[in-house]
Amino acid sequence: MKTSAFAERLIAGRWIAGPGIRDALKTAAMINDKGLEAELNYLGEDFSDPADVSKTVKVYESLLTRIAAEKLKASIALKPTQLGMGISEEIARANYSKIVKAARKVGIFVWLDMESHDYVDRTISLYETEVLRGGVGICIQSYLRRSAEDLKRLVRKRAVIRLVKGAYKEDSSIAFVSREERTKNYERLMRYLFSNSKRFMIATHDERLLDGAILLSKNHHTELSFGMLKGIRNGYAEKLSKKGMNVVIYVPFGEMWLQYSYRRLREASNMFLVLRSLFER
Ligand SMILES: Cc1cc2nc3c(=O)[nH]c(=O)nc-3n(C[C@H](O)[C@H](O)[C@H](O)COP(=O)(O)OP(=O)(O)OC[C@H]3O[C@@H](n4cnc5c(N)ncnc54)[C@H](O)[C@@H]3O)c2cc1C
């Protein structure tokens, strides 16, 4: 087996469901059997070729039909640049509306992922075209200095927020770069959500933040869910679900596994370096 094929298989099994819709549905069914929900993302980003964008829209349309037919507990997650945001805002808006319309017909929730900082304004503006009609959520990254303001503005519009730390490499002029600052800001934004929003997702594997959210949930009546990525701390996710929490596993699938896996590898190796530094003299 070639090294790349070996690496693909190794990574595909852990973080990614597999190349096709069938793999995604099978993984979602397995997740549902354990009492958790799935959030399905067709891999692909930074598209500059309209053919890639059209193919992606078709895949999501089929996916919605199949999720509904198989009665799975699953939402979908879209990346703005796979809808054509890098080509033009109009293309992305038309594709987003098309998918959201199809999803509403079958009662499936649509999340909008957040990519690198260049796209934040356009992603929020894309989301705002659909937020009032419901059935849609958006991701906010705690590492961005601007996120507290974005959160306030979106919550006022009754947005459904998925709060994450953030996965892209950003400059310190616009982002909190240390682990400590990112976590501190996450906590601050999380508290804001508990006090001001009725429905949101705490998407992290950070146990301290998860414990904090569970504690806050005891004094706030919110429709809270916890989000985790396929392959990361999923045993812990199952434990949370058994305690009665609503837990969602984000499941990527498709052939374009490299960029997504690169982000996960970087996070895993960052953690390895942090651990190693604890034992170094
Ligand atoms: C449901 C969901 C949706 C997301 N959507 C987006 C999005 O739209 N945009 C975006 O920028 N980011 C997104 N992310 C990724 C997120 O921003 C973080 O990069 C990722 O979740 C890791 O951060 P953490 O909060 O788990 O904290 P960390 O401090 O990075 O990790 C906490 C703990 O989780 C475990 N862990 C985390 N990563 C790994 C790994 N790769 N391998 C092994 N163990 C690991 C370790 O035990 C670690 O100590 C999403 C994450 C989730 C869970």
The ligand as a MOL file (V3000), in Angstrom:
LIG
                    3D

  0  0  0     0  0            999 V3000
M  V30 BEGIN CTAB
M  V30 COUNTS 53 58 0 0 0
M  V30 BEGIN ATOM
M  V30 1 C -19.0780 20.2310 16.5950 0
M  V30 2 C -17.8700 21.0420 16.2400 0
M  V30 3 C -17.9220 21.9010 15.1540 0
M  V30 4 C -16.8130 22.6930 14.8320 0
M  V30 5 N -16.9030 23.6240 13.8320 0
M  V30 6 C -15.8940 24.4950 13.6230 0
M  V30 7 C -16.0160 25.5700 12.6990 0
M  V30 8 O -17.0240 25.7410 12.0190 0
M  V30 9 N -14.9540 26.4200 12.5800 0
M  V30 10 C -13.8000 26.2970 13.3170 0
M  V30 11 O -12.8950 27.1300 13.1860 0
M  V30 12 N -13.6470 25.2580 14.1660 0
M  V30 13 C -14.6640 24.3730 14.3440 0
M  V30 14 N -14.4990 23.3380 15.2450 0
M  V30 15 C -13.1570 23.0170 15.7770 0
M  V30 16 C -12.8130 23.8390 17.0110 0
M  V30 17 O -12.6390 25.1970 16.6780 0
M  V30 18 C -11.5060 23.3400 17.6570 0
M  V30 19 O -10.4910 23.4810 16.7260 0
M  V30 20 C -11.5460 21.9020 18.1240 0
M  V30 21 O -12.7960 21.5910 18.6700 0
M  V30 22 C -10.4900 21.6560 19.2250 0
M  V30 23 O -10.6890 22.5520 20.2810 0
M  V30 24 P -11.2940 22.1810 21.7210 0
M  V30 25 O -12.3420 23.1800 22.0420 0
M  V30 26 O -11.7420 20.7830 21.7450 0
M  V30 27 O -10.1380 22.4770 22.7270 0
M  V30 28 P -8.6370 21.9660 22.7960 0
M  V30 29 O -8.0550 22.7320 23.9180 0
M  V30 30 O -7.9810 22.0560 21.4640 0
M  V30 31 O -8.7680 20.4300 23.1750 0
M  V30 32 C -9.3740 20.0020 24.3900 0
M  V30 33 C -9.1130 18.5070 24.5500 0
M  V30 34 O -9.7400 17.7900 23.4620 0
M  V30 35 C -8.9060 16.7460 22.9980 0
M  V30 36 N -8.5450 17.0210 21.5810 0
M  V30 37 C -8.8170 18.1470 20.8680 0
M  V30 38 N -8.3590 18.0300 19.5980 0
M  V30 39 C -7.7980 16.7990 19.4990 0
M  V30 40 C -7.1550 16.0670 18.4350 0
M  V30 41 N -7.0240 16.5900 17.2010 0
M  V30 42 N -6.7020 14.8160 18.6990 0
M  V30 43 C -6.8390 14.2680 19.9410 0
M  V30 44 N -7.4450 14.9020 20.9890 0
M  V30 45 C -7.9100 16.1440 20.7660 0
M  V30 46 C -7.7390 16.7020 23.9470 0
M  V30 47 O -8.0600 15.8200 25.0140 0
M  V30 48 C -7.6600 18.1260 24.4740 0
M  V30 49 O -7.0180 18.2590 25.6870 0
M  V30 50 C -15.6120 22.5580 15.5850 0
M  V30 51 C -15.5650 21.6920 16.6690 0
M  V30 52 C -16.6580 20.9500 17.0260 0
M  V30 53 C -16.5710 20.0440 18.2090 0
M  V30 END ATOM
M  V30 BEGIN BOND
M  V30 1 1 1 2
M  V30 2 1 2 3
M  V30 3 2 2 52
M  V30 4 2 3 4
M  V30 5 1 4 5
M  V30 6 1 4 50
M  V30 7 2 5 6
M  V30 8 1 6 7
M  V30 9 1 6 13
M  V30 10 2 7 8
M  V30 11 1 7 9
M  V30 12 1 9 10
M  V30 13 2 10 11
M  V30 14 1 10 12
M  V30 15 2 12 13
M  V30 16 1 13 14
M  V30 17 1 14 15
M  V30 18 1 14 50
M  V30 19 1 15 16
M  V30 20 1 16 17
M  V30 21 1 16 18
M  V30 22 1 18 19
M  V30 23 1 18 20
M  V30 24 1 20 21
M  V30 25 1 20 22
M  V30 26 1 22 23
M  V30 27 1 23 24
M  V30 28 2 24 25
M  V30 29 1 24 26
M  V30 30 1 24 27
M  V30 31 1 27 28
M  V30 32 2 28 29
M  V30 33 1 28 30
M  V30 34 1 28 31
M  V30 35 1 31 32
M  V30 36 1 32 33
M  V30 37 1 33 34
M  V30 38 1 33 48
M  V30 39 1 34 35
M  V30 40 1 35 36
M  V30 41 1 35 46
M  V30 42 1 36 37
M  V30 43 1 36 45
M  V30 44 2 37 38
M  V30 45 1 38 39
M  V30 46 1 39 40
M  V30 47 2 39 45
M  V30 48 1 40 41
M  V30 49 2 40 42
M  V30 50 1 42 43
M  V30 51 2 43 44
M  V30 52 1 44 45
M  V30 53 1 46 47
M  V30 54 1 46 48
M  V30 55 1 48 49
M  V30 56 2 50 51
M  V30 57 1 51 52
M  V30 58 1 52 53
M  V30 END BOND
M  V30 END CTAB
M  END
